[in-house]
Protein backbone atom coordinates (compact mmCIF):
# COMPACT_ATOMS: atom_id res chain seq x y z
CA UNK A 1 0.00 0.00 0.00
CA UNK A 2 1.33 3.43 -0.90
CA UNK A 3 2.47 5.65 1.95
CA UNK A 4 3.44 9.32 1.96
CA UNK A 5 4.54 12.08 4.27
CA UNK A 6 1.91 14.61 5.32
CA UNK A 7 3.05 17.97 6.70
CA UNK A 8 0.85 19.29 9.50
CA UNK A 9 1.73 22.97 9.84
CA UNK A 10 0.71 24.94 12.89
CA UNK A 11 -1.41 28.02 12.26
CA UNK A 12 0.10 31.00 14.05
CA UNK A 13 -2.28 32.22 16.77
CA UNK A 14 -4.05 35.59 17.05
CA UNK A 15 -1.96 36.62 20.07
CA UNK A 16 1.40 35.97 18.36
CA UNK A 17 4.06 37.87 20.33
CA UNK A 18 7.77 37.97 21.15
CA UNK A 19 8.25 36.92 24.74
CA UNK A 20 12.03 36.33 24.77
CA UNK A 21 11.36 33.38 27.06
CA UNK A 22 13.51 30.66 25.53
CA UNK A 23 16.99 30.77 27.05
CA UNK A 24 19.26 28.95 24.60
CA UNK A 25 17.30 30.06 21.53
CA UNK A 26 19.42 32.94 20.28
CA UNK A 27 16.84 34.38 17.88
CA UNK A 28 14.08 34.31 20.49
CA UNK A 29 16.14 36.14 23.09
CA UNK A 30 17.39 38.70 20.55
CA UNK A 31 13.85 39.66 19.55
CA UNK A 32 13.02 40.75 23.07
CA UNK A 33 9.47 41.91 23.63
CA UNK A 34 9.19 44.00 20.50
CA UNK A 35 6.14 44.72 18.37
CA UNK A 36 4.85 41.57 16.65
CA UNK A 37 2.60 41.27 13.61
CA UNK A 38 0.12 38.42 14.16
CA UNK A 39 -1.74 38.83 10.86
CA UNK A 40 1.48 38.83 8.84
CA UNK A 41 2.82 35.84 10.77
CA UNK A 42 -0.28 33.75 10.16
CA UNK A 43 -0.45 34.67 6.49
CA UNK A 44 3.25 33.90 5.96
CA UNK A 45 2.71 30.44 7.39
CA UNK A 46 -0.39 29.84 5.30
CA UNK A 47 1.41 30.99 2.16
CA UNK A 48 4.14 28.41 2.75
CA UNK A 49 1.51 25.69 3.24
CA UNK A 50 -0.28 26.72 0.05
CA UNK A 51 2.97 26.71 -1.93
CA UNK A 52 3.72 23.14 -0.85
CA UNK A 53 0.14 22.13 -1.62
CA UNK A 54 0.50 23.64 -5.10
CA UNK A 55 3.72 21.65 -5.61
CA UNK A 56 1.72 18.46 -5.02
CA UNK A 57 2.61 17.70 -1.41
CA UNK A 58 0.01 16.48 1.05
CA UNK A 59 -0.44 19.41 3.40
CA UNK A 60 -2.61 19.79 6.48
CA UNK A 61 -3.10 22.37 9.23
CA UNK A 62 -2.91 22.20 13.00
CA UNK A 63 -4.74 24.68 15.26
CA UNK A 64 -2.94 27.22 17.46
CA UNK A 65 -3.17 27.12 21.24
CA UNK A 66 -5.20 29.63 23.20
CA UNK A 67 -3.07 32.38 24.73
CA UNK A 68 -3.07 33.99 27.23
CA UNK A 69 -3.77 30.63 28.90
CA UNK A 70 -6.34 31.52 31.52
CA UNK A 71 -6.68 27.93 32.74
CA UNK A 72 -3.03 27.83 33.86
CA UNK A 73 -3.30 31.22 35.56
CA UNK A 74 -6.33 29.97 37.47
CA UNK A 75 -4.40 26.86 38.53
CA UNK A 76 -1.79 29.23 39.96
CA UNK A 77 -4.29 31.02 42.18
CA UNK A 78 -5.61 33.92 40.12
CA UNK A 79 -9.38 34.13 40.25
CA UNK A 80 -12.41 36.15 39.24
CA UNK A 81 -13.59 36.99 35.76
CA UNK A 82 -11.10 36.52 32.92
CA UNK A 83 -10.36 40.24 32.86
CA UNK A 84 -9.50 40.17 36.56
CA UNK A 85 -7.26 37.12 36.10
CA UNK A 86 -5.32 38.95 33.38
CA UNK A 87 -5.01 42.14 35.42
CA UNK A 88 -3.89 40.40 38.62
CA UNK A 89 -1.41 38.07 36.96
CA UNK A 90 0.18 40.88 34.93
CA UNK A 91 0.53 43.02 38.06
CA UNK A 92 1.61 40.51 40.71
CA UNK A 93 3.38 37.81 38.67
CA UNK A 94 4.53 39.40 35.40
CA UNK A 95 6.99 36.58 34.59
CA UNK A 96 4.29 33.94 35.03
CA UNK A 97 1.87 36.04 32.99
CA UNK A 98 4.38 36.37 30.16
CA UNK A 99 4.92 32.61 30.13
CA UNK A 100 1.17 31.99 29.87
CA UNK A 101 1.06 34.33 26.84
CA UNK A 102 3.84 32.55 24.91
CA UNK A 103 3.37 32.00 21.18
CA UNK A 104 5.75 29.02 21.15
CA UNK A 105 3.07 26.43 20.36
CA UNK A 106 3.19 27.71 16.76
CA UNK A 107 6.20 25.40 16.30
CA UNK A 108 4.41 22.16 15.64
CA UNK A 109 7.70 20.25 15.29
CA UNK A 110 7.76 20.30 19.08
CA UNK A 111 4.18 19.10 19.43
CA UNK A 112 4.85 15.37 19.44
CA UNK A 113 6.93 12.44 18.26
CA UNK A 114 5.22 10.32 15.60
CA UNK A 115 6.09 6.78 14.47
CA UNK A 116 4.44 5.32 11.35
CA UNK A 117 2.63 2.00 11.31
CA UNK A 118 5.36 0.37 9.19
CA UNK A 119 7.76 0.63 12.15
CA UNK A 120 5.47 -0.21 15.09
CA UNK A 121 4.90 -3.80 16.21
CA UNK A 122 1.13 -3.27 16.51
CA UNK A 123 0.89 -1.81 12.99
CA UNK A 124 -0.52 1.52 14.19
CA UNK A 125 0.65 5.12 13.93
CA UNK A 126 1.86 6.21 17.37
CA UNK A 127 1.73 9.73 18.84
CA UNK A 128 3.38 10.99 22.04
CA UNK A 129 2.84 14.68 22.83
CA UNK A 130 6.06 16.35 23.97
CA UNK A 131 6.14 17.35 27.64
CA UNK A 132 8.58 20.24 26.90
CA UNK A 133 9.51 20.20 30.57
CA UNK A 134 12.65 22.34 30.19
CA UNK A 135 10.64 25.56 29.84
CA UNK A 136 7.57 26.38 31.92
CA UNK A 137 5.92 28.32 29.10
CA UNK A 138 6.12 25.21 26.89
CA UNK A 139 5.35 22.63 29.56
CA UNK A 140 1.71 23.81 29.60
CA UNK A 141 1.21 22.89 25.93
CA UNK A 142 0.89 19.10 25.95
CA UNK A 143 -2.74 18.86 27.14
CA UNK A 144 -4.07 20.99 24.28
CA UNK A 145 -1.70 19.24 21.87
CA UNK A 146 -3.08 15.85 22.91
CA UNK A 147 -6.70 16.96 22.41
CA UNK A 148 -5.82 18.43 19.02
CA UNK A 149 -4.08 15.25 17.84
CA UNK A 150 -6.98 13.09 19.01
CA UNK A 151 -9.44 15.36 17.17
CA UNK A 152 -7.47 14.92 13.94
CA UNK A 153 -6.39 11.27 14.23
CA UNK A 154 -9.62 9.87 15.61
CA UNK A 155 -9.81 6.27 14.40
CA UNK A 156 -8.48 3.86 17.04
CA UNK A 157 -8.08 1.14 14.42
CA UNK A 158 -5.13 3.05 12.98
CA UNK A 159 -3.90 5.51 15.61
CA UNK A 160 -2.44 4.95 19.08
CA UNK A 161 -2.25 8.02 21.33
CA UNK A 162 0.03 8.08 24.37
CA UNK A 163 0.13 10.53 27.25
CA UNK A 164 3.04 12.94 27.45
CA UNK A 165 5.95 11.62 29.50
CA UNK A 166 5.98 12.64 33.18
CA UNK A 167 7.04 16.25 33.68
CA UNK A 168 10.56 15.90 35.02
CA UNK A 169 14.05 17.19 34.32
CA UNK A 170 15.04 13.55 33.87
CA UNK A 171 12.52 13.00 31.07
CA UNK A 172 12.67 16.18 29.03
CA UNK A 173 11.02 15.52 25.67
CA UNK A 174 11.04 18.11 22.88
CA UNK A 175 9.16 16.12 20.24
CA UNK A 176 9.97 15.71 16.55
CA UNK A 177 12.56 18.53 16.61
CA UNK A 178 14.97 15.85 17.85
CA UNK A 179 13.63 12.95 15.78
CA UNK A 180 14.09 11.86 12.16
CA UNK A 181 13.27 8.75 10.16
CA UNK A 182 15.16 7.23 7.25
CA UNK A 183 13.80 4.80 4.65
CA UNK A 184 13.99 4.00 0.95
CA UNK A 185 10.22 4.42 0.56
CA UNK A 186 7.77 5.75 3.13
CA UNK A 187 5.93 2.42 3.39
CA UNK A 188 9.16 0.52 4.18
CA UNK A 189 10.30 -0.25 7.71
CA UNK A 190 12.47 2.73 8.59
CA UNK A 191 15.37 3.63 10.85
CA UNK A 192 14.25 6.07 13.54
CA UNK A 193 16.90 8.53 14.67
CA UNK A 194 16.63 10.01 18.18
CA UNK A 195 18.96 12.84 19.18
CA UNK A 196 19.33 13.86 22.81
CA UNK A 197 21.26 16.58 24.59
CA UNK A 198 22.07 14.89 27.88
CA UNK A 199 21.47 11.94 30.15
CA UNK A 200 18.89 12.47 32.89
CA UNK A 201 20.15 9.98 35.45
CA UNK A 202 23.83 9.46 34.67
CA UNK A 203 26.15 11.89 36.38
CA UNK A 204 29.48 13.30 35.13
CA UNK A 205 28.50 12.89 31.49
CA UNK A 206 29.52 15.22 28.67
CA UNK A 207 27.10 18.16 28.85
CA UNK A 208 26.63 21.75 27.71
CA UNK A 209 27.73 24.56 30.02
CA UNK A 210 26.17 27.80 28.77
CA UNK A 211 22.70 26.74 27.58
CA UNK A 212 20.52 23.87 28.80
CA UNK A 213 20.33 20.56 26.95
CA UNK A 214 16.58 19.99 26.69
CA UNK A 215 16.12 16.43 25.40
CA UNK A 216 17.22 13.51 27.58
CA UNK A 217 18.28 10.06 26.48
CA UNK A 218 15.77 8.57 28.90
CA UNK A 219 12.87 10.41 27.21
CA UNK A 220 13.93 9.23 23.76
CA UNK A 221 14.33 5.65 24.99
CA UNK A 222 10.88 5.74 26.62
CA UNK A 223 9.28 6.79 23.34
CA UNK A 224 10.90 3.89 21.47
CA UNK A 225 9.25 1.53 23.98
CA UNK A 226 5.86 3.25 23.85
CA UNK A 227 5.90 3.23 20.06
CA UNK A 228 6.87 -0.45 19.98
CA UNK A 229 9.99 0.05 17.88
CA UNK A 230 12.53 -2.70 17.29
CA UNK A 231 15.97 -1.81 18.76
CA UNK A 232 17.68 -2.86 15.54
CA UNK A 233 15.75 -0.08 13.75
CA UNK A 234 16.68 2.70 16.17
CA UNK A 235 19.77 4.91 16.40
CA UNK A 236 20.50 7.23 19.33
CA UNK A 237 22.94 10.13 19.12
CA UNK A 238 23.99 12.87 21.50
CA UNK A 239 24.11 16.49 20.37
CA UNK A 240 27.56 17.94 20.72
CA UNK A 241 27.51 20.13 23.87
CA UNK A 242 29.47 22.86 22.10
CA UNK A 243 26.70 23.11 19.52
CA UNK A 244 24.07 23.55 22.22
CA UNK A 245 26.18 26.32 23.75
CA UNK A 246 26.35 27.93 20.28
CA UNK A 247 22.54 28.18 20.16
CA UNK A 248 21.62 24.74 18.74
CA UNK A 249 18.81 24.15 21.21
CA UNK A 250 17.22 21.35 19.10
CA UNK A 251 18.73 18.91 16.65
CA UNK A 252 16.68 20.40 13.80
CA UNK A 253 18.87 23.49 14.04
CA UNK A 254 21.96 21.44 13.08
CA UNK A 255 20.68 18.50 10.98
CA UNK A 256 17.68 17.47 8.89
CA UNK A 257 16.79 14.14 7.31
CA UNK A 258 14.30 12.67 4.87
CA UNK A 259 14.09 9.17 3.35
CA UNK A 260 17.69 8.35 2.33
CA UNK A 261 19.28 11.77 2.91
CA UNK A 262 20.66 13.46 6.01
CA UNK A 263 22.03 17.00 5.89
CA UNK A 264 24.20 17.61 8.95
CA UNK A 265 26.96 19.84 10.23
CA UNK A 266 30.22 18.03 10.81
CA UNK A 267 30.10 19.01 14.50
CA UNK A 268 26.43 18.14 15.04
CA UNK A 269 26.91 15.10 17.27
CA UNK A 270 29.26 13.55 19.74
CA UNK A 271 31.33 11.19 17.54
CA UNK A 272 29.59 12.39 14.35
CA UNK A 273 31.41 9.95 12.06
CA UNK A 274 30.36 7.01 14.23
CA UNK A 275 26.73 8.19 14.23
CA UNK A 276 26.62 8.44 10.44
CA UNK A 277 28.26 5.02 10.11
CA UNK A 278 25.57 3.46 12.33
CA UNK A 279 22.80 5.09 10.29
CA UNK A 280 24.36 3.79 7.09
CA UNK A 281 24.71 0.31 8.59
CA UNK A 282 21.09 0.09 9.72
CA UNK A 283 19.64 1.68 6.60
CA UNK A 284 18.19 -1.10 4.46
CA UNK A 285 17.73 0.80 1.19
CA UNK A 286 19.93 0.94 -1.85
CA UNK A 287 21.76 4.24 -1.29
CA UNK A 288 22.18 6.44 1.77
CA UNK A 289 23.35 10.02 1.25
CA UNK A 290 25.05 11.76 4.20
CA UNK A 291 25.44 15.39 3.10
CA UNK A 292 28.05 16.85 5.44
CA UNK A 293 28.42 20.58 5.91
CA UNK A 294 31.97 21.40 6.89
CA UNK A 295 32.69 24.23 9.28
CA UNK A 296 35.02 25.68 6.64
CA UNK A 297 31.98 25.94 4.32
CA UNK A 298 29.30 27.10 6.79
CA UNK A 299 30.15 28.06 10.35
CA UNK A 300 27.85 27.05 13.18
CA UNK A 301 27.08 30.72 13.71
CA UNK A 302 25.93 31.09 10.07
CA UNK A 303 23.93 27.86 10.31
CA UNK A 304 22.11 29.13 13.41
CA UNK A 305 21.50 32.64 12.03
CA UNK A 306 20.21 31.39 8.67
CA UNK A 307 18.45 28.26 9.99
CA UNK A 308 19.90 26.23 7.11
CA UNK A 309 19.14 22.95 8.88
CA UNK A 310 15.69 24.10 9.93
CA UNK A 311 14.75 23.91 6.29
CA UNK A 312 12.30 21.24 5.21
CA UNK A 313 13.71 18.43 3.10
CA UNK A 314 10.80 17.02 1.08
CA UNK A 315 10.43 14.44 -1.69
CA UNK A 316 8.93 15.55 -5.01
CA UNK A 317 9.35 12.07 -6.52
CA UNK A 318 10.74 8.67 -5.55
CA UNK A 319 14.32 9.84 -6.10
CA UNK A 320 14.20 13.66 -5.99
CA UNK A 321 13.99 16.12 -3.10
CA UNK A 322 13.84 19.87 -2.69
CA UNK A 323 14.84 22.13 0.17
CA UNK A 324 12.21 24.48 1.63
CA UNK A 325 14.42 27.18 3.14
CA UNK A 326 13.91 30.50 4.91
CA UNK A 327 14.81 33.64 2.97
CA UNK A 328 17.75 34.12 5.33
CA UNK A 329 19.48 31.15 3.62
CA UNK A 330 19.38 33.05 0.33
CA UNK A 331 20.77 36.18 1.96
CA UNK A 332 23.72 34.41 3.65
CA UNK A 333 26.45 34.02 1.03
CA UNK A 334 28.12 30.93 2.51
CA UNK A 335 24.85 29.12 3.16
CA UNK A 336 23.47 29.94 -0.28
CA UNK A 337 26.66 28.73 -1.92
CA UNK A 338 26.51 25.41 -0.02
CA UNK A 339 22.89 24.87 -1.08
CA UNK A 340 23.65 25.56 -4.74
CA UNK A 341 26.71 23.28 -4.67
CA UNK A 342 24.61 20.52 -3.13
CA UNK A 343 21.91 20.86 -5.79
CA UNK A 344 24.56 20.50 -8.51
CA UNK A 345 26.20 17.46 -6.87
CA UNK A 346 25.26 13.78 -7.29
CA UNK A 347 22.51 13.29 -4.69
CA UNK A 348 18.69 13.36 -4.56
CA UNK A 349 18.48 17.10 -3.69
CA UNK A 350 17.61 18.86 -6.95
CA UNK A 351 16.15 22.27 -6.09
CA UNK A 352 15.46 24.86 -3.38
CA UNK A 353 12.57 27.22 -2.66
CA UNK A 354 13.03 30.21 -0.35
CA UNK A 355 10.22 31.59 1.82
CA UNK A 356 9.76 34.78 3.80
CA UNK A 357 8.96 33.62 7.34
CA UNK A 358 10.44 36.53 9.24
CA UNK A 359 7.75 36.64 11.92
CA UNK A 360 8.54 33.04 12.83
CA UNK A 361 12.29 33.44 12.37
CA UNK A 362 12.39 36.43 14.73
CA UNK A 363 10.72 34.31 17.37
CA UNK A 364 13.23 31.49 16.88
CA UNK A 365 11.75 29.03 14.38
CA UNK A 366 12.08 28.33 10.67
CA UNK A 367 10.14 26.27 8.09
CA UNK A 368 10.80 22.92 9.78
CA UNK A 369 9.75 24.24 13.20
CA UNK A 370 6.32 25.07 11.81
CA UNK A 371 5.42 21.53 10.75
CA UNK A 372 4.95 18.05 12.19
CA UNK A 373 5.70 15.27 9.71
CA UNK A 374 3.32 12.30 9.76
CA UNK A 375 3.83 9.29 7.48
CA UNK A 376 0.50 7.69 6.57
CA UNK A 377 -0.62 4.98 4.19
CA UNK A 378 -3.73 5.34 2.05
CA UNK A 379 -6.10 3.77 4.61
CA UNK A 380 -4.74 5.90 7.45
CA UNK A 381 -4.93 9.08 5.40
CA UNK A 382 -8.57 8.32 4.56
CA UNK A 383 -9.28 7.85 8.29
CA UNK A 384 -8.12 11.26 9.55
CA UNK A 385 -10.32 14.31 10.06
CA UNK A 386 -10.50 15.48 6.45
CA UNK A 387 -11.40 19.05 7.46
CA UNK A 388 -7.73 19.78 8.29
CA UNK A 389 -6.40 18.77 4.86
CA UNK A 390 -5.38 21.89 2.97
CA UNK A 391 -7.30 22.56 -0.24
CA UNK A 392 -7.66 25.74 -2.26
CA UNK A 393 -11.03 26.26 -0.59
CA UNK A 394 -9.69 25.76 2.94
CA UNK A 395 -6.74 28.04 2.24
CA UNK A 396 -9.05 30.85 1.09
CA UNK A 397 -11.30 30.27 4.10
CA UNK A 398 -8.36 30.48 6.51
CA UNK A 399 -6.96 33.62 4.86
CA UNK A 400 -10.34 35.32 5.24
CA UNK A 401 -10.54 34.08 8.84
CA UNK A 402 -7.11 35.56 9.65
CA UNK A 403 -7.90 38.88 7.98
CA UNK A 404 -11.15 39.09 9.91
CA UNK A 405 -9.83 38.25 13.37
CA UNK A 406 -6.12 39.09 13.62
CA UNK A 407 -4.52 42.39 14.55
CA UNK A 408 -1.84 43.94 12.38
CA UNK A 409 0.40 44.73 15.35
CA UNK A 410 0.63 43.60 18.95
CA UNK A 411 2.65 44.88 21.90
CA UNK A 412 3.21 43.12 25.21
CA UNK A 413 0.80 45.53 26.93
CA UNK A 414 -1.94 44.44 24.53
CA UNK A 415 -1.77 40.96 26.04
CA UNK A 416 -3.16 42.34 29.29
CA UNK A 417 -6.37 43.45 27.58
CA UNK A 418 -9.56 41.47 28.10
CA UNK A 419 -10.56 42.67 24.62
CA UNK A 420 -7.68 40.79 22.97
CA UNK A 421 -8.58 37.66 24.92
CA UNK A 422 -12.19 37.94 23.75
CA UNK A 423 -11.03 38.45 20.15
CA UNK A 424 -8.76 35.40 20.37
CA UNK A 425 -11.44 33.16 21.88
CA UNK A 426 -13.92 34.23 19.20
CA UNK A 427 -11.39 33.45 16.48
CA UNK A 428 -10.51 30.03 17.92
CA UNK A 429 -14.16 29.12 18.46
CA UNK A 430 -14.76 29.77 14.78
CA UNK A 431 -11.61 27.86 13.77
CA UNK A 432 -12.67 24.72 15.62
CA UNK A 433 -15.88 24.80 13.59
CA UNK A 434 -14.00 25.33 10.32
CA UNK A 435 -11.70 22.39 11.09
CA UNK A 436 -14.38 20.23 12.72
CA UNK A 437 -12.28 19.73 15.85
CA UNK A 438 -14.93 19.88 18.55
CA UNK A 439 -13.98 21.39 21.91
CA UNK A 440 -10.22 21.24 22.24
CA UNK A 441 -9.64 24.42 24.24
CA UNK A 442 -10.03 24.73 28.01
CA UNK A 443 -12.14 27.88 27.60
CA UNK A 444 -14.66 25.84 25.56
CA UNK A 445 -15.20 23.26 28.29
ChimeraX attribute file (.defattr): number of C-alpha atoms within 10 A of each C-alpha:
attribute: neighborCount
match mode: 1-to-1
recipient: residues
	/A:1	6
	/A:2	11
	/A:3	18
	/A:4	17
	/A:5	21
	/A:6	18
	/A:7	26
	/A:8	23
	/A:9	28
	/A:10	26
	/A:11	26
	/A:12	30
	/A:13	25
	/A:14	29
	/A:15	30
	/A:16	32
	/A:17	30
	/A:18	29
	/A:19	23
	/A:20	21
	/A:21	21
	/A:22	21
	/A:23	16
	/A:24	20
	/A:25	22
	/A:26	19
	/A:27	20
	/A:28	22
	/A:29	18
	/A:30	14
	/A:31	18
	/A:32	15
	/A:33	18
	/A:34	14
	/A:35	14
	/A:36	23
	/A:37	20
	/A:38	23
	/A:39	24
	/A:40	22
	/A:41	25
	/A:42	25
	/A:43	19
	/A:44	20
	/A:45	23
	/A:46	23
	/A:47	17
	/A:48	19
	/A:49	28
	/A:50	21
	/A:51	14
	/A:52	18
	/A:53	19
	/A:54	13
	/A:55	10
	/A:56	10
	/A:57	18
	/A:58	18
	/A:59	22
	/A:60	23
	/A:61	23
	/A:62	23
	/A:63	25
	/A:64	26
	/A:65	26
	/A:66	27
	/A:67	22
	/A:68	24
	/A:69	22
	/A:70	23
	/A:71	18
	/A:72	15
	/A:73	21
	/A:74	15
	/A:75	9
	/A:76	11
	/A:77	9
	/A:78	20
	/A:79	16
	/A:80	10
	/A:81	9
	/A:82	18
	/A:83	16
	/A:84	14
	/A:85	21
	/A:86	24
	/A:87	18
	/A:88	18
	/A:89	23
	/A:90	17
	/A:91	12
	/A:92	11
	/A:93	13
	/A:94	13
	/A:95	14
	/A:96	16
	/A:97	25
	/A:98	22
	/A:99	23
	/A:100	23
	/A:101	22
	/A:102	24
	/A:103	25
	/A:104	27
	/A:105	27
	/A:106	26
	/A:107	24
	/A:108	28
	/A:109	27
	/A:110	29
	/A:111	32
	/A:112	27
	/A:113	28
	/A:114	24
	/A:115	29
	/A:116	27
	/A:117	24
	/A:118	20
	/A:119	23
	/A:120	20
	/A:121	11
	/A:122	14
	/A:123	15
	/A:124	22
	/A:125	25
	/A:126	24
	/A:127	27
	/A:128	26
	/A:129	27
	/A:130	29
	/A:131	29
	/A:132	28
	/A:133	24
	/A:134	22
	/A:135	15
	/A:136	14
	/A:137	24
	/A:138	23
	/A:139	17
	/A:140	19
	/A:141	23
	/A:142	23
	/A:143	17
	/A:144	20
	/A:145	27
	/A:146	21
	/A:147	17
	/A:148	22
	/A:149	21
	/A:150	20
	/A:151	18
	/A:152	20
	/A:153	21
	/A:154	16
	/A:155	14
	/A:156	12
	/A:157	11
	/A:158	20
	/A:159	21
	/A:160	22
	/A:161	20
	/A:162	14
	/A:163	14
	/A:164	21
	/A:165	19
	/A:166	14
	/A:167	15
	/A:168	14
	/A:169	16
	/A:170	20
	/A:171	25
	/A:172	30
	/A:173	36
	/A:174	30
	/A:175	28
	/A:176	28
	/A:177	29
	/A:178	27
	/A:179	25
	/A:180	25
	/A:181	26
	/A:182	26
	/A:183	21
	/A:184	21
	/A:185	16
	/A:186	21
	/A:187	19
	/A:188	18
	/A:189	20
	/A:190	27
	/A:191	25
	/A:192	25
	/A:193	19
	/A:194	26
	/A:195	24
	/A:196	27
	/A:197	28
	/A:198	25
	/A:199	21
	/A:200	17
	/A:201	13
	/A:202	10
	/A:203	9
	/A:204	7
	/A:205	10
	/A:206	14
	/A:207	20
	/A:208	18
	/A:209	11
	/A:210	14
	/A:211	19
	/A:212	18
	/A:213	24
	/A:214	23
	/A:215	32
	/A:216	22
	/A:217	23
	/A:218	18
	/A:219	25
	/A:220	23
	/A:221	16
	/A:222	14
	/A:223	23
	/A:224	19
	/A:225	12
	/A:226	16
	/A:227	25
	/A:228	18
	/A:229	20
	/A:230	14
	/A:231	12
	/A:232	9
	/A:233	19
	/A:234	19
	/A:235	18
	/A:236	17
	/A:237	21
	/A:238	23
	/A:239	29
	/A:240	23
	/A:241	24
	/A:242	19
	/A:243	25
	/A:244	26
	/A:245	18
	/A:246	17
	/A:247	23
	/A:248	26
	/A:249	28
	/A:250	28
	/A:251	29
	/A:252	27
	/A:253	30
	/A:254	27
	/A:255	25
	/A:256	25
	/A:257	22
	/A:258	19
	/A:259	25
	/A:260	23
	/A:261	22
	/A:262	21
	/A:263	18
	/A:264	24
	/A:265	24
	/A:266	19
	/A:267	21
	/A:268	25
	/A:269	25
	/A:270	17
	/A:271	14
	/A:272	18
	/A:273	11
	/A:274	12
	/A:275	18
	/A:276	19
	/A:277	12
	/A:278	15
	/A:279	21
	/A:280	18
	/A:281	10
	/A:282	16
	/A:283	21
	/A:284	18
	/A:285	16
	/A:286	8
	/A:287	13
	/A:288	20
	/A:289	17
	/A:290	17
	/A:291	18
	/A:292	17
	/A:293	23
	/A:294	14
	/A:295	14
	/A:296	9
	/A:297	14
	/A:298	21
	/A:299	16
	/A:300	25
	/A:301	14
	/A:302	18
	/A:303	24
	/A:304	23
	/A:305	18
	/A:306	24
	/A:307	27
	/A:308	33
	/A:309	25
	/A:310	27
	/A:311	26
	/A:312	27
	/A:313	23
	/A:314	19
	/A:315	19
	/A:316	15
	/A:317	9
	/A:318	11
	/A:319	14
	/A:320	13
	/A:321	22
	/A:322	19
	/A:323	21
	/A:324	22
	/A:325	26
	/A:326	26
	/A:327	20
	/A:328	22
	/A:329	24
	/A:330	19
	/A:331	11
	/A:332	16
	/A:333	12
	/A:334	16
	/A:335	22
	/A:336	19
	/A:337	15
	/A:338	17
	/A:339	21
	/A:340	14
	/A:341	11
	/A:342	18
	/A:343	18
	/A:344	12
	/A:345	11
	/A:346	10
	/A:347	18
	/A:348	18
	/A:349	24
	/A:350	19
	/A:351	16
	/A:352	19
	/A:353	15
	/A:354	16
	/A:355	21
	/A:356	18
	/A:357	24
	/A:358	17
	/A:359	23
	/A:360	29
	/A:361	22
	/A:362	18
	/A:363	27
	/A:364	24
	/A:365	25
	/A:366	31
	/A:367	28
	/A:368	27
	/A:369	26
	/A:370	28
	/A:371	29
	/A:372	26
	/A:373	23
	/A:374	18
	/A:375	20
	/A:376	25
	/A:377	18
	/A:378	11
	/A:379	12
	/A:380	19
	/A:381	20
	/A:382	10
	/A:383	17
	/A:384	19
	/A:385	17
	/A:386	14
	/A:387	16
	/A:388	19
	/A:389	21
	/A:390	22
	/A:391	17
	/A:392	11
	/A:393	8
	/A:394	18
	/A:395	18
	/A:396	14
	/A:397	13
	/A:398	20
	/A:399	15
	/A:400	12
	/A:401	16
	/A:402	23
	/A:403	14
	/A:404	11
	/A:405	17
	/A:406	23
	/A:407	18
	/A:408	13
	/A:409	15
	/A:410	21
	/A:411	16
	/A:412	17
	/A:413	9
	/A:414	14
	/A:415	22
	/A:416	23
	/A:417	14
	/A:418	18
	/A:419	12
	/A:420	19
	/A:421	23
	/A:422	13
	/A:423	16
	/A:424	20
	/A:425	19
	/A:426	12
	/A:427	19
	/A:428	23
	/A:429	18
	/A:430	14
	/A:431	19
	/A:432	16
	/A:433	12
	/A:434	16
	/A:435	20
	/A:436	15
	/A:437	21
	/A:438	15
	/A:439	15
	/A:440	23
	/A:441	22
	/A:442	14
	/A:443	12
	/A:444	10
	/A:445	6
